[in-house]
């Protein structure tokens, strides 16, 4: 099943992606073959993922989360939806799924 996911890189930054096969993609990131960005920041750690019904949904979610602030990403990791909603209001955006 498709997934949107977020990794914490060795430098503390976050990488957001989507994939058809999460296990395979994580192995690629771990060996430096996942992306140019993560290849210079290994090791990486999976900190959040969400299974979706379609590849299009996973990709749309990836793009949405990529546009989020660090505070919103960390709230997503911590499952703090109230913070995500508040941060969205503050920046004039919409909450996840909205």
LINWORA-V138340 format. One record per residue. N is the residue number from 0. RES is the residue in one letter. NEAR is the number of other ideal C-beta (glycine too) atoms within 12 Angstrom. Layout:
N_RES_NEAR + N_RES_NEAR
//
This chain:
0_X_18 + 1_X_25 + 2_X_31 + 3_X_37 + 4_X_41 + 5_X_38 + 6_X_39 + 7_X_25 + 8_X_27 + 9_X_20 + 10_X_15 + 11_X_15 + 12_X_20 + 13_X_31 + 14_X_35 + 15_X_37 + 16_X_35 + 17_X_32 + 18_X_32 + 19_X_20 + 20_X_19 + 21_X_27 + 22_X_16 + 23_X_16 + 24_X_29 + 25_X_28 + 26_X_17 + 27_X_21 + 28_X_33 + 29_X_23 + 30_X_16 + 31_X_19 + 32_X_16 + 33_X_28 + 34_X_25 + 35_X_11 + 36_X_21 + 37_X_32 + 38_X_20 + 39_X_17 + 40_X_23 + 41_X_24 + 42_X_19 + 43_X_34 + 44_X_23 + 45_X_29 + 46_X_24 + 47_X_31 + 48_X_29 + 49_X_30 + 50_X_20 + 51_X_24 + 52_X_14 + 53_X_16 + 54_X_19 + 55_X_15 + 56_X_21 + 57_X_29 + 58_X_22 + 59_X_21 + 60_X_32 + 61_X_30 + 62_X_16 + 63_X_28 + 64_X_36 + 65_X_23 + 66_X_19 + 67_X_29 + 68_X_20 + 69_X_20 + 70_X_19 + 71_X_34 + 72_X_30 + 73_X_23 + 74_X_25 + 75_X_35 + 76_X_27 + 77_X_16 + 78_X_14 + 79_X_19 + 80_X_18 + 81_X_15 + 82_X_24 + 83_X_30 + 84_X_20 + 85_X_17 + 86_X_26 + 87_X_25 + 88_X_15 + 89_X_14 + 90_X_16 + 91_X_7 + 92_X_19 + 93_X_16 + 94_X_23 + 95_X_28 + 96_X_17 + 97_X_11
//
